[in-house]
Amino acid sequence: MGISSHTELVALNDILSSKNALLVMFSTQDPATGALQYSGPPINARGSDTYISWSLIGAHNVWLYTGDLEFVQTVWTNYTKALAFLEAQVDETGLMNVPQSFSNDWGRDGGQGHNIAANVLLYRVSNCKTSGLAGDNFLTVSDCSIRACKPCGR
């Protein structure tokens, strides 16, 4: 999502496939924990904090590029649950402490613990500064999420 949504917009002047992929990811969310899968059907793999972050960044990108408030409202409850899932892993150090069960990442082993990649992505997700966009008062640990940015060109 971090590369594909930008590439899709530049190459095709469209973001529909990213939007559809995200709708699938949010529709398969674990209702108990808020965790998202890191791949869709037919694989349906679970267990990656970094991929959860990339999905949230991708949702922000879709809104940023399109201003599609209906999309944001559709995924909002799921988005905030996924963000809360990630933020619940922040420990007394102020860093996310990735559990072994959510340490899967492309091309890397040993993603558990105070993984710098996972923490940088959580920082990015938490600083999208899109507060209030969906009309609620949900505040994250860092006081923001997909809610105060203005879409590009609007």
N, CA, C and O atoms as a GROMACS GRO file, in nm:
protein
  616
    1MET      N    1   0.081  -0.120   0.000
    1MET     CA    2   0.000   0.000   0.000
    1MET      C    3   0.086   0.126   0.000
    1MET      O    4   0.046   0.229  -0.055
    2GLY      N    5   0.201   0.120   0.060
    2GLY     CA    6   0.286   0.238   0.067
    2GLY      C    7   0.341   0.278  -0.067
    2GLY      O    8   0.366   0.396  -0.091
    3ILE      N    9   0.360   0.182  -0.154
    3ILE     CA   10   0.412   0.210  -0.288
    3ILE      C   11   0.302   0.194  -0.392
    3ILE      O   12   0.288   0.276  -0.483
    4SER      N   13   0.223   0.088  -0.379
    4SER     CA   14   0.126   0.057  -0.485
    4SER      C   15   0.018   0.162  -0.502
    4SER      O   16  -0.023   0.189  -0.615
    5SER      N   17  -0.028   0.224  -0.393
    5SER     CA   18  -0.134   0.324  -0.411
    5SER      C   19  -0.081   0.447  -0.483
    5SER      O   20  -0.151   0.506  -0.566
    6HIS      N   21   0.042   0.488  -0.452
    6HIS     CA   22   0.102   0.602  -0.523
    6HIS      C   23   0.125   0.567  -0.671
    6HIS      O   24   0.094   0.645  -0.761
    7THR      N   25   0.181   0.448  -0.693
    7THR     CA   26   0.210   0.403  -0.829
    7THR      C   27   0.083   0.392  -0.912
    7THR      O   28   0.079   0.434  -1.028
    8GLU      N   29  -0.020   0.337  -0.852
    8GLU     CA   30  -0.148   0.322  -0.920
    8GLU      C   31  -0.204   0.457  -0.961
    8GLU      O   32  -0.254   0.473  -1.073
    9LEU      N   33  -0.196   0.554  -0.873
    9LEU     CA   34  -0.247   0.686  -0.904
    9LEU      C   35  -0.168   0.751  -1.018
    9LEU      O   36  -0.227   0.806  -1.111
   10VAL      N   37  -0.036   0.745  -1.010
   10VAL     CA   38   0.049   0.809  -1.111
   10VAL      C   39   0.039   0.737  -1.246
   10VAL      O   40   0.025   0.801  -1.350
   11ALA      N   41   0.044   0.605  -1.244
   11ALA     CA   42   0.045   0.528  -1.370
   11ALA      C   43  -0.092   0.520  -1.436
   11ALA      O   44  -0.102   0.526  -1.558
   12LEU      N   45  -0.197   0.507  -1.355
   12LEU     CA   46  -0.330   0.482  -1.411
   12LEU      C   47  -0.430   0.595  -1.387
   12LEU      O   48  -0.542   0.592  -1.438
   13ASN      N   49  -0.389   0.695  -1.307
   13ASN     CA   50  -0.480   0.801  -1.267
   13ASN      C   51  -0.607   0.743  -1.205
   13ASN      O   52  -0.718   0.788  -1.231
   14ASP      N   53  -0.586   0.639  -1.122
   14ASP     CA   54  -0.697   0.569  -1.060
   14ASP      C   55  -0.648   0.511  -0.928
   14ASP      O   56  -0.528   0.489  -0.912
   15ILE      N   57  -0.737   0.486  -0.837
   15ILE     CA   58  -0.701   0.427  -0.708
   15ILE      C   59  -0.800   0.317  -0.669
   15ILE      O   60  -0.800   0.271  -0.555
   16LEU      N   61  -0.884   0.276  -0.765
   16LEU     CA   62  -0.990   0.180  -0.737
   16LEU      C   63  -0.939   0.045  -0.688
   16LEU      O   64  -0.997  -0.012  -0.596
   17SER      N   65  -0.832  -0.007  -0.746
   17SER     CA   66  -0.786  -0.139  -0.701
   17SER      C   67  -0.733  -0.133  -0.558
   17SER      O   68  -0.752  -0.228  -0.482
   18SER      N   69  -0.668  -0.024  -0.519
   18SER     CA   70  -0.624  -0.009  -0.379
   18SER      C   71  -0.746  -0.001  -0.288
   18SER      O   72  -0.749  -0.064  -0.182
   19LYS      N   73  -0.843   0.076  -0.328
   19LYS     CA   74  -0.965   0.091  -0.249
   19LYS      C   75  -1.035  -0.044  -0.231
   19LYS      O   76  -1.077  -0.078  -0.121
   20ASN      N   77  -1.046  -0.120  -0.340
   20ASN     CA   78  -1.111  -0.251  -0.332
   20ASN      C   79  -1.031  -0.348  -0.245
   20ASN      O   80  -1.089  -0.424  -0.167
   21ALA      N   81  -0.899  -0.346  -0.257
   21ALA     CA   82  -0.814  -0.432  -0.174
   21ALA      C   83  -0.833  -0.398  -0.026
   21ALA      O   84  -0.842  -0.488   0.058
   22LEU      N   85  -0.838  -0.270   0.006
   22LEU     CA   86  -0.858  -0.229   0.145
   22LEU      C   87  -0.995  -0.270   0.197
   22LEU      O   88  -1.008  -0.310   0.313
   23LEU      N   89  -1.096  -0.259   0.114
   23LEU     CA   90  -1.230  -0.303   0.157
   23LEU      C   91  -1.229  -0.451   0.192
   23LEU      O   92  -1.294  -0.492   0.288
   24VAL      N   93  -1.155  -0.531   0.116
   24VAL     CA   94  -1.142  -0.674   0.148
   24VAL      C   95  -1.069  -0.692   0.280
   24VAL      O   96  -1.112  -0.769   0.366
   25MET      N   97  -0.957  -0.620   0.298
   25MET     CA   98  -0.879  -0.634   0.422
   25MET      C   99  -0.964  -0.596   0.544
   25MET      O  100  -0.961  -0.666   0.645
   26PHE      N  101  -1.038  -0.487   0.536
   26PHE     CA  102  -1.121  -0.446   0.649
   26PHE      C  103  -1.238  -0.542   0.671
   26PHE      O  104  -1.281  -0.561   0.784
   27SER      N  105  -1.289  -0.604   0.564
   27SER     CA  106  -1.401  -0.697   0.579
   27SER      C  107  -1.360  -0.829   0.645
   27SER      O  108  -1.445  -0.902   0.695
   28THR      N  109  -1.231  -0.859   0.645
   28THR     CA  110  -1.184  -0.984   0.706
   28THR      C  111  -1.117  -0.959   0.841
   28THR      O  112  -1.047  -1.046   0.893
   29GLN      N  113  -1.138  -0.841   0.898
   29GLN     CA  114  -1.078  -0.804   1.026
   29GLN      C  115  -1.125  -0.895   1.138
   29GLN      O  116  -1.241  -0.937   1.142
   30ASP      N  117  -1.035  -0.926   1.231
   30ASP     CA  118  -1.070  -1.004   1.349
   30ASP      C  119  -1.157  -0.916   1.439
   30ASP      O  120  -1.109  -0.816   1.492
   31PRO      N  121  -1.284  -0.953   1.458
   31PRO     CA  122  -1.374  -0.867   1.535
   31PRO      C  123  -1.337  -0.858   1.683
   31PRO      O  124  -1.371  -0.760   1.750
   32ALA      N  125  -1.267  -0.957   1.734
   32ALA     CA  126  -1.231  -0.957   1.877
   32ALA      C  127  -1.111  -0.868   1.905
   32ALA      O  128  -1.108  -0.797   2.006
   33THR      N  129  -1.010  -0.872   1.817
   33THR     CA  130  -0.886  -0.798   1.845
   33THR      C  131  -0.871  -0.670   1.764
   33THR      O  132  -0.804  -0.577   1.808
   34GLY      N  133  -0.933  -0.665   1.648
   34GLY     CA  134  -0.914  -0.551   1.558
   34GLY      C  135  -0.802  -0.572   1.458
   34GLY      O  136  -0.781  -0.488   1.370
   35ALA      N  137  -0.730  -0.684   1.469
   35ALA     CA  138  -0.619  -0.713   1.378
   35ALA      C  139  -0.670  -0.737   1.236
   35ALA      O  140  -0.775  -0.797   1.215
   36LEU      N  141  -0.593  -0.688   1.140
   36LEU     CA  142  -0.622  -0.713   0.999
   36LEU      C  143  -0.534  -0.826   0.949
   36LEU      O  144  -0.427  -0.852   1.005
   37GLN      N  145  -0.578  -0.894   0.846
   37GLN     CA  146  -0.495  -0.993   0.779
   37GLN      C  147  -0.386  -0.920   0.702
   37GLN      O  148  -0.395  -0.800   0.680
   38TYR      N  149  -0.284  -0.994   0.660
   38TYR     CA  150  -0.184  -0.928   0.575
   38TYR      C  151  -0.190  -0.977   0.432
   38TYR      O  152  -0.107  -0.938   0.350
   39SER      N  153  -0.285  -1.062   0.402
   39SER     CA  154  -0.313  -1.096   0.262
   39SER      C  155  -0.460  -1.134   0.253
   39SER      O  156  -0.521  -1.183   0.348
   40GLY      N  157  -0.515  -1.109   0.137
   40GLY     CA  158  -0.654  -1.140   0.116
   40GLY      C  159  -0.672  -1.281   0.063
   40GLY      O  160  -0.578  -1.360   0.062
   41PRO      N  161  -0.795  -1.313   0.020
   41PRO     CA  162  -0.823  -1.445  -0.033
   41PRO      C  163  -0.738  -1.475  -0.157
   41PRO      O  164  -0.708  -1.382  -0.232
   42PRO      N  165  -0.700  -1.596  -0.179
   42PRO     CA  166  -0.736  -1.715  -0.104
   42PRO      C  167  -0.639  -1.747   0.010
   42PRO      O  168  -0.661  -1.844   0.082
   43ILE      N  169  -0.533  -1.669   0.029
   43ILE     CA  170  -0.432  -1.702   0.130
   43ILE      C  171  -0.480  -1.666   0.271
   43ILE      O  172  -0.470  -1.748   0.362
   44ASN      N  173  -0.533  -1.547   0.290
   44ASN     CA  174  -0.587  -1.503   0.418
   44ASN      C  175  -0.489  -1.517   0.534
   44ASN      O  176  -0.527  -1.567   0.641
   45ALA      N  177  -0.366  -1.474   0.515
   45ALA     CA  178  -0.263  -1.488   0.618
   45ALA      C  179  -0.281  -1.381   0.726
   45ALA      O  180  -0.326  -1.269   0.699
   46ARG      N  181  -0.246  -1.417   0.847
   46ARG     CA  182  -0.257  -1.327   0.962
   46ARG      C  183  -0.122  -1.316   1.031
   46ARG      O  184  -0.035  -1.402   1.015
   47GLY      N  185  -0.106  -1.209   1.108
   47GLY     CA  186   0.010  -1.200   1.195
   47GLY      C  187   0.119  -1.103   1.153
   47GLY      O  188   0.237  -1.136   1.163
   48SER      N  189   0.082  -0.982   1.106
   48SER     CA  190   0.183  -0.884   1.068
   48SER      C  191   0.142  -0.744   1.108
   48SER      O  192   0.054  -0.684   1.046
   49ASP      N  193   0.206  -0.692   1.212
   49ASP     CA  194   0.180  -0.553   1.251
   49ASP      C  195   0.220  -0.455   1.142
   49ASP      O  196   0.153  -0.353   1.122
   50THR      N  197   0.327  -0.484   1.070
   50THR     CA  198   0.369  -0.391   0.965
   50THR      C  199   0.267  -0.386   0.852
   50THR      O  200   0.239  -0.279   0.797
   51TYR      N  201   0.210  -0.500   0.816
   51TYR     CA  202   0.110  -0.500   0.709
   51TYR      C  203  -0.019  -0.432   0.755
   51TYR      O  204  -0.087  -0.368   0.675
   52ILE      N  205  -0.053  -0.446   0.883
   52ILE     CA  206  -0.169  -0.374   0.935
   52ILE      C  207  -0.146  -0.223   0.920
   52ILE      O  208  -0.233  -0.149   0.875
   53SER      N  209  -0.027  -0.179   0.957
   53SER     CA  210   0.006  -0.036   0.942
   53SER      C  211  -0.002   0.007   0.797
   53SER      O  212  -0.057   0.113   0.767
   54TRP      N  213   0.053  -0.074   0.706
   54TRP     CA  214   0.047  -0.038   0.564
   54TRP      C  215  -0.097  -0.029   0.514
   54TRP      O  216  -0.128   0.056   0.430
   55SER      N  217  -0.186  -0.114   0.565
   55SER     CA  218  -0.327  -0.105   0.526
   55SER      C  219  -0.387   0.027   0.573
   55SER      O  220  -0.464   0.090   0.500
   56LEU      N  221  -0.353   0.069   0.695
   56LEU     CA  222  -0.405   0.196   0.746
   56LEU      C  223  -0.348   0.314   0.667
   56LEU      O  224  -0.419   0.411   0.639
   57ILE      N  225  -0.221   0.306   0.633
   57ILE     CA  226  -0.159   0.411   0.549
   57ILE      C  227  -0.226   0.412   0.412
   57ILE      O  228  -0.252   0.519   0.356
   58GLY      N  229  -0.254   0.295   0.358
   58GLY     CA  230  -0.323   0.287   0.229
   58GLY      C  231  -0.462   0.349   0.233
   58GLY      O  232  -0.503   0.416   0.139
   59ALA      N  233  -0.534   0.328   0.344
   59ALA     CA  234  -0.667   0.389   0.358
   59ALA      C  235  -0.654   0.541   0.360
   59ALA      O  236  -0.734   0.612   0.300
   60HIS      N  237  -0.553   0.590   0.429
   60HIS     CA  238  -0.528   0.735   0.430
   60HIS      C  239  -0.497   0.784   0.290
   60HIS      O  240  -0.548   0.888   0.248
   61ASN      N  241  -0.414   0.710   0.217
   61ASN     CA  242  -0.378   0.750   0.080
   61ASN      C  243  -0.501   0.757  -0.010
   61ASN      O  244  -0.515   0.851  -0.088
   62VAL      N  245  -0.589   0.658   0.001
   62VAL     CA  246  -0.712   0.660  -0.081
   62VAL      C  247  -0.790   0.787  -0.052
   62VAL      O  248  -0.833   0.855  -0.144
   63TRP      N  249  -0.809   0.819   0.075
   63TRP     CA  250  -0.882   0.940   0.109
   63TRP      C  251  -0.807   1.065   0.064
   63TRP      O  252  -0.867   1.158   0.009
   64LEU      N  253  -0.677   1.068   0.087
   64LEU     CA  254  -0.597   1.184   0.050
   64LEU      C  255  -0.605   1.213  -0.099
   64LEU      O  256  -0.617   1.329  -0.140
   65TYR      N  257  -0.600   1.109  -0.181
   65TYR     CA  258  -0.600   1.126  -0.326
   65TYR      C  259  -0.739   1.148  -0.384
   65TYR      O  260  -0.752   1.208  -0.491
   66THR      N  261  -0.843   1.101  -0.315
   66THR     CA  262  -0.976   1.107  -0.374
   66THR      C  263  -1.074   1.197  -0.298
   66THR      O  264  -1.171   1.246  -0.355
   67GLY      N  265  -1.048   1.218  -0.169
   67GLY     CA  266  -1.144   1.292  -0.087
   67GLY      C  267  -1.272   1.214  -0.065
   67GLY      O  268  -1.375   1.272  -0.031
   68ASP      N  269  -1.268   1.082  -0.084
   68ASP     CA  270  -1.385   0.996  -0.076
   68ASP      C  271  -1.426   0.974   0.070
   68ASP      O  272  -1.384   0.878   0.134
   69LEU      N  273  -1.509   1.063   0.120
   69LEU     CA  274  -1.554   1.056   0.258
   69LEU      C  275  -1.642   0.932   0.281
   69LEU      O  276  -1.641   0.876   0.390
   70GLU      N  277  -1.716   0.891   0.180
   70GLU     CA  278  -1.799   0.770   0.193
   70GLU      C  279  -1.711   0.647   0.221
   70GLU      O  280  -1.746   0.563   0.303
   71PHE      N  281  -1.597   0.638   0.152
   71PHE     CA  282  -1.502   0.529   0.178
   71PHE      C  283  -1.455   0.533   0.324
   71PHE      O  284  -1.454   0.431   0.392
   72VAL      N  285  -1.417   0.651   0.371
   72VAL     CA  286  -1.369   0.666   0.509
   72VAL      C  287  -1.479   0.624   0.607
   72VAL      O  288  -1.452   0.552   0.703
   73GLN      N  289  -1.600   0.668   0.583
   73GLN     CA  290  -1.709   0.633   0.673
   73GLN      C  291  -1.737   0.484   0.670
   73GLN      O  292  -1.776   0.426   0.772
   74THR      N  293  -1.718   0.420   0.554
   74THR     CA  294  -1.739   0.275   0.542
   74THR      C  295  -1.638   0.197   0.624
   74THR      O  296  -1.675   0.098   0.688
   75VAL      N  297  -1.514   0.239   0.624
   75VAL     CA  298  -1.408   0.163   0.692
   75VAL      C  299  -1.375   0.218   0.831
   75VAL      O  300  -1.293   0.158   0.902
   76TRP      N  301  -1.436   0.329   0.871
   76TRP     CA  302  -1.392   0.399   0.991
   76TRP      C  303  -1.388   0.313   1.117
   76TRP      O  304  -1.288   0.314   1.188
   77THR      N  305  -1.495   0.240   1.146
   77THR     CA  306  -1.498   0.157   1.266
   77THR      C  307  -1.386   0.055   1.262
   77THR      O  308  -1.318   0.033   1.362
   78ASN      N  309  -1.366  -0.007   1.147
   78ASN     CA  310  -1.259  -0.105   1.133
   78ASN      C  311  -1.122  -0.039   1.145
   78ASN      O  312  -1.031  -0.094   1.207
   79TYR      N  313  -1.108   0.077   1.085
   79TYR     CA  314  -0.981   0.151   1.089
   79TYR      C  315  -0.942   0.180   1.234
   79TYR      O  316  -0.828   0.155   1.274
   80THR      N  317  -1.035   0.234   1.310
   80THR     CA  318  -1.004   0.270   1.449
   80THR      C  319  -0.976   0.147   1.534
   80THR      O  320  -0.894   0.152   1.625
   81LYS      N  321  -1.044   0.036   1.507
   81LYS     CA  322  -1.015  -0.088   1.580
   81LYS      C  323  -0.875  -0.139   1.548
   81LYS      O  324  -0.803  -0.184   1.638
   82ALA      N  325  -0.836  -0.132   1.422
   82ALA     CA  326  -0.702  -0.178   1.384
   82ALA      C  327  -0.596  -0.087   1.446
   82ALA      O  328  -0.492  -0.135   1.493
   83LEU      N  329  -0.621   0.043   1.447
   83LEU     CA  330  -0.527   0.136   1.509
   83LEU      C  331  -0.516   0.110   1.659
   83LEU      O  332  -0.406   0.114   1.715
   84ALA      N  333  -0.628   0.086   1.725
   84ALA     CA  334  -0.627   0.056   1.868
   84ALA      C  335  -0.551  -0.074   1.895
   84ALA      O  336  -0.480  -0.085   1.995
   85PHE      N  337  -0.565  -0.172   1.806
   85PHE     CA  338  -0.490  -0.298   1.819
   85PHE      C  339  -0.340  -0.271   1.818
   85PHE      O  340  -0.267  -0.324   1.902
   86LEU      N  341  -0.295  -0.189   1.725
   86LEU     CA  342  -0.152  -0.156   1.719
   86LEU      C  343  -0.108  -0.076   1.840
   86LEU      O  344  -0.004  -0.105   1.900
   87GLU      N  345  -0.185   0.026   1.875
   87GLU     CA  346  -0.146   0.112   1.986
   87GLU      C  347  -0.146   0.041   2.120
   87GLU      O  348  -0.075   0.082   2.212
   88ALA      N  349  -0.225  -0.066   2.133
   88ALA     CA  350  -0.226  -0.145   2.257
   88ALA      C  351  -0.092  -0.216   2.279
   88ALA      O  352  -0.064  -0.263   2.389
   89GLN      N  353  -0.011  -0.224   2.175
   89GLN     CA  354   0.119  -0.291   2.186
   89GLN      C  355   0.231  -0.194   2.227
   89GLN      O  356   0.346  -0.235   2.241
   90VAL      N  357   0.198  -0.067   2.245
   90VAL     CA  358   0.297   0.030   2.291
   90VAL      C  359   0.317   0.007   2.441
   90VAL      O  360   0.222   0.006   2.519
   91ASP      N  361   0.442  -0.013   2.480
   91ASP     CA  362   0.472  -0.042   2.620
   91ASP      C  363   0.526   0.080   2.694
   91ASP      O  364   0.521   0.192   2.644
   92GLU      N  365   0.578   0.057   2.813
   92GLU     CA  366   0.626   0.166   2.898
   92GLU      C  367   0.742   0.244   2.837
   92GLU      O  368   0.772   0.355   2.882
   93THR      N  369   0.807   0.188   2.736
   93THR     CA  370   0.917   0.260   2.669
   93THR      C  371   0.865   0.364   2.571
   93THR      O  372   0.939   0.451   2.526
   94GLY      N  373   0.734   0.355   2.540
   94GLY     CA  374   0.676   0.443   2.439
   94GLY      C  375   0.686   0.386   2.299
   94GLY      O  376   0.647   0.450   2.202
   95LEU      N  377   0.739   0.264   2.290
   95LEU     CA  378   0.754   0.196   2.161
   95LEU      C  379   0.659   0.078   2.152
   95LEU      O  380   0.622   0.020   2.254
   96MET      N  381   0.620   0.043   2.029
   96MET     CA  382   0.542  -0.077   2.009
   96MET      C  383   0.634  -0.197   2.029
   96MET      O  384   0.743  -0.203   1.973
   97ASN      N  385   0.587  -0.291   2.109
   97ASN     CA  386   0.660  -0.414   2.136
   97ASN      C  387   0.588  -0.525   2.060
   97ASN      O  388   0.492  -0.583   2.112
   98VAL      N  389   0.633  -0.554   1.940
   98VAL     CA  390   0.564  -0.647   1.849
   98VAL      C  391   0.573  -0.789   1.904
   98VAL      O  392   0.682  -0.841   1.926
   99PRO      N  393   0.457  -0.853   1.926
   99PRO     CA  394   0.460  -0.992   1.971
   99PRO      C  395   0.504  -1.085   1.857
   99PRO      O  396   0.484  -1.054   1.739
  100GLN      N  397   0.562  -1.197   1.893
  100GLN     CA  398   0.606  -1.296   1.793
  100GLN      C  399   0.493  -1.330   1.696
  100GLN      O  400   0.516  -1.347   1.576
  101SER      N  401   0.371  -1.340   1.748
  101SER     CA  402   0.258  -1.381   1.665
  101SER      C  403   0.219  -1.277   1.560
  101SER      O  404   0.140  -1.307   1.470
  102PHE      N  405   0.272  -1.154   1.568
  102PHE     CA  406   0.244  -1.050   1.469
  102PHE      C  407   0.371  -0.994   1.408
  102PHE      O  408   0.374  -0.879   1.365
  103SER      N  409   0.476  -1.076   1.405
  103SER     CA  410   0.606  -1.029   1.359
  103SER      C  411   0.637  -1.062   1.213
  103SER      O  412   0.746  -1.034   1.165
  104ASN      N  413   0.542  -1.122   1.142
  104ASN     CA  414   0.565  -1.153   1.001
  104ASN      C  415   0.585  -1.025   0.921
  104ASN      O  416   0.512  -0.928   0.939
  105ASP      N  417   0.685  -1.026   0.834
  105ASP     CA  418   0.713  -0.910   0.751
  105ASP      C  419   0.783  -0.960   0.626
  105ASP      O  420   0.856  -1.060   0.632
  106TRP      N  421   0.764  -0.894   0.517
  106TRP     CA  422   0.820  -0.938   0.392
  106TRP      C  423   0.973  -0.929   0.397
  106TRP      O  424   1.030  -0.823   0.425
  107GLY      N  425   1.038  -1.041   0.369
  107GLY     CA  426   1.183  -1.043   0.354
  107GLY      C  427   1.263  -1.023   0.480
  107GLY      O  428   1.383  -0.999   0.473
  108ARG      N  429   1.199  -1.032   0.596
  108ARG     CA  430   1.271  -1.012   0.722
  108ARG      C  431   1.230  -1.116   0.824
  108ARG      O  432   1.112  -1.152   0.835
  109ASP      N  433   1.329  -1.164   0.899
  109ASP     CA  434   1.302  -1.248   1.016
  109ASP      C  435   1.326  -1.164   1.140
  109ASP      O  436   1.387  -1.057   1.133
  110GLY      N  437   1.278  -1.211   1.252
  110GLY     CA  438   1.306  -1.144   1.378
  110GLY      C  439   1.234  -1.012   1.394
  110GLY      O  440   1.292  -0.916   1.445
  111GLY      N  441   1.110  -1.004   1.351
  111GLY     CA  442   1.036  -0.878   1.357
  111GLY      C  443   0.969  -0.850   1.490
  111GLY      O  444   0.900  -0.749   1.505
  112GLN      N  445   0.989  -0.937   1.587
  112GLN     CA  446   0.925  -0.916   1.717
  112GLN      C  447   1.006  -0.817   1.801
  112GLN      O  448   1.118  -0.779   1.767
  113GLY      N  449   0.945  -0.776   1.913
  113GLY     CA  450   1.012  -0.683   2.003
  113GLY      C  451   0.998  -0.539   1.956
  113GLY      O  452   0.901  -0.505   1.888
  114HIS      N  453   1.093  -0.456   1.991
  114HIS     CA  454   1.091  -0.314   1.955
  114HIS      C  455   1.146  -0.295   1.814
  114HIS      O  456   1.247  -0.228   1.793
  115ASN      N  457   1.078  -0.356   1.721
  115ASN     CA  458   1.114  -0.355   1.579
  115ASN      C  459   1.106  -0.212   1.525
  115ASN      O  460   1.001  -0.148   1.532
  116ILE      N  461   1.216  -0.163   1.472
  116ILE     CA  462   1.220  -0.024   1.424
  116ILE      C  463   1.124  -0.001   1.307
  116ILE      O  464   1.059   0.103   1.301
  117ALA      N  465   1.114  -0.096   1.215
  117ALA     CA  466   1.024  -0.079   1.100
  117ALA      C  467   0.879  -0.067   1.146
  117ALA      O  468   0.806   0.020   1.101
  118ALA      N  469   0.839  -0.156   1.238
  118ALA     CA  470   0.701  -0.152   1.288
  118ALA      C  471   0.674  -0.021   1.361
  118ALA      O  472   0.565   0.036   1.349
  119ASN      N  473   0.771   0.027   1.438
  119ASN     CA  474   0.752   0.152   1.511
  119ASN      C  475   0.748   0.273   1.420
  119ASN      O  476   0.671   0.366   1.444
  120VAL      N  477   0.828   0.274   1.316
  120VAL     CA  478   0.824   0.384   1.220
  120VAL      C  479   0.689   0.386   1.149
  120VAL      O  480   0.631   0.493   1.128
  121LEU      N  481   0.639   0.270   1.112
  121LEU     CA  482   0.508   0.265   1.046
  121LEU      C  483   0.397   0.308   1.140
  121LEU      O  484   0.305   0.379   1.098
  122LEU      N  485   0.403   0.267   1.268
  122LEU     CA  486   0.302   0.312   1.363
  122LEU      C  487   0.309   0.464   1.380
  122LEU      O  488   0.206   0.530   1.389
  123TYR      N  489   0.429   0.517   1.385
  123TYR     CA  490   0.445   0.662   1.392
  123TYR      C  491   0.379   0.729   1.272
  123TYR      O  492   0.309   0.829   1.287
  124ARG      N  493   0.400   0.673   1.154
  124ARG     CA  494   0.341   0.729   1.031
  124ARG      C  495   0.189   0.723   1.037
  124ARG      O  496   0.121   0.820   1.004
  125VAL      N  497   0.136   0.608   1.079
  125VAL     CA  498  -0.010   0.593   1.090
  125VAL      C  499  -0.066   0.693   1.191
  125VAL      O  500  -0.168   0.757   1.166
  126SER      N  501   0.001   0.705   1.304
  126SER     CA  502  -0.047   0.792   1.411
  126SER      C  503  -0.032   0.940   1.380
  126SER      O  504  -0.086   1.025   1.452
  127ASN      N  505   0.040   0.973   1.276
  127ASN     CA  506   0.061   1.112   1.241
  127ASN      C  507   0.002   1.151   1.107
  127ASN      O  508   0.049   1.244   1.043
  128CYS      N  509  -0.100   1.079   1.064
  128CYS     CA  510  -0.172   1.118   0.942
  128CYS      C  511  -0.250   1.247   0.965
  128CYS      O  512  -0.290   1.313   0.870
  129LYS      N  513  -0.273   1.281   1.089
  129LYS     CA  514  -0.342   1.404   1.129
  129LYS      C  515  -0.473   1.423   1.053
  129LYS      O  516  -0.493   1.522   0.983
  130THR      N  517  -0.560   1.326   1.069
  130THR     CA  518  -0.689   1.332   1.001
  130THR      C  519  -0.802   1.331   1.102
  130THR      O  520  -0.910   1.279   1.073
  131SER      N  521  -0.781   1.385   1.218
  131SER     CA  522  -0.872   1.384   1.331
  131SER      C  523  -1.005   1.454   1.301
  131SER      O  524  -1.006   1.564   1.247
  132GLY      N  525  -1.116   1.389   1.337
  132GLY     CA  526  -1.250   1.446   1.324
  132GLY      C  527  -1.316   1.425   1.189
  132GLY      O  528  -1.433   1.462   1.172
  133LEU      N  529  -1.246   1.366   1.091
  133LEU     CA  530  -1.299   1.352   0.956
  133LEU      C  531  -1.428   1.271   0.951
  133LEU      O  532  -1.520   1.306   0.878
  134ALA      N  533  -1.434   1.164   1.027
  134ALA     CA  534  -1.552   1.078   1.022
  134ALA      C  535  -1.660   1.123   1.120
  134ALA      O  536  -1.760   1.053   1.137
  135GLY      N  537  -1.640   1.238   1.183
  135GLY     CA  538  -1.744   1.293   1.268
  135GLY      C  539  -1.747   1.236   1.409
  135GLY      O  540  -1.846   1.255   1.480
  136ASP      N  541  -1.642   1.167   1.452
  136ASP     CA  542  -1.640   1.120   1.590
  136ASP      C  543  -1.528   1.190   1.666
  136ASP      O  544  -1.454   1.269   1.609
  137ASN      N  545  -1.517   1.160   1.792
  137ASN     CA  546  -1.415   1.223   1.875
  137ASN      C  547  -1.308   1.124   1.919
  137ASN      O  548  -1.238   1.150   2.017
  138PHE      N  549  -1.294   1.012   1.850
  138PHE     CA  550  -1.194   0.911   1.885
  138PHE      C  551  -1.056   0.972   1.876
  138PHE      O  552  -1.018   1.028   1.772
  139LEU      N  553  -0.979   0.962   1.983
  139LEU     CA  554  -0.842   1.012   1.983
  139LEU      C  555  -0.748   0.897   2.011
  139LEU      O  556  -0.774   0.816   2.100
  140THR      N  557  -0.642   0.890   1.939
  140THR     CA  558  -0.543   0.786   1.958
  140THR      C  559  -0.441   0.831   2.060
  140THR      O  560  -0.447   0.943   2.110
  141VAL      N  561  -0.346   0.743   2.090
  141VAL     CA  562  -0.239   0.774   2.184
  141VAL      C  563  -0.172   0.904   2.145
  141VAL      O  564  -0.138   0.985   2.231
  142SER      N  565  -0.152   0.925   2.017
  142SER     CA  566  -0.083   1.046   1.971
  142SER      C  567  -0.182   1.156   1.928
  142SER      O  568  -0.142   1.253   1.865
  143ASP      N  569  -0.310   1.140   1.964
  143ASP     CA  570  -0.413   1.239   1.937
  143ASP      C  571  -0.446   1.257   1.789
  143ASP      O  572  -0.494   1.363   1.751
  144CYS      N  573  -0.422   1.159   1.708
  144CYS     CA  574  -0.459   1.172   1.567
  144CYS      C  575  -0.472   1.035   1.503
  144CYS      O  576  -0.439   0.933   1.564
  145SER      N  577  -0.519   1.031   1.380
  145SER     CA  578  -0.523   0.910   1.297
  145SER      C  579  -0.569   0.943   1.156
  145SER      O  580  -0.501   1.023   1.092
  146ILE      N  581  -0.681   0.888   1.098
  146ILE     CA  582  -0.716   0.922   0.956
  146ILE      C  583  -0.809   1.043   0.950
  146ILE      O  584  -0.907   1.038   0.875
  147ARG      N  585  -0.786   1.151   1.024
  147ARG     CA  586  -0.892   1.250   1.040
  147ARG      C  587  -0.864   1.400   1.030
  147ARG      O  588  -0.966   1.467   1.046
  148ALA      N  589  -0.754   1.469   1.010
  148ALA     CA  590  -0.747   1.617   0.998
  148ALA      C  591  -0.677   1.669   0.874
  148ALA      O  592  -0.668   1.790   0.854
  149CYS      N  593  -0.627   1.579   0.791
  149CYS     CA  594  -0.562   1.619   0.665
  149CYS      C  595  -0.668   1.665   0.567
  149CYS      O  596  -0.785   1.627   0.578
  150LYS      N  597  -0.629   1.745   0.473
  150LYS     CA  598  -0.717   1.782   0.364
  150LYS      C  599  -0.672   1.702   0.243
  150LYS      O  600  -0.553   1.689   0.217
  151PRO      N  601  -0.768   1.646   0.168
  151PRO     CA  602  -0.728   1.572   0.048
  151PRO      C  603  -0.656   1.664  -0.049
  151PRO      O  604  -0.684   1.783  -0.057
  152CYS      N  605  -0.562   1.605  -0.123
  152CYS     CA  606  -0.484   1.686  -0.217
  152CYS      C  607  -0.576   1.748  -0.322
  152CYS      O  608  -0.669   1.685  -0.371
  153GLY      N  609  -0.548   1.871  -0.354
  153GLY     CA  610  -0.621   1.940  -0.459
  153GLY      C  611  -0.760   1.984  -0.419
  153GLY      O  612  -0.838   2.027  -0.504
  154ARG      N  613  -0.792   1.975  -0.294
  154ARG     CA  614  -0.928   2.013  -0.249
  154ARG      C  615  -0.921   2.127  -0.153
  154ARG      O  616  -1.025   2.173  -0.105
   0.00000   0.00000   0.00000
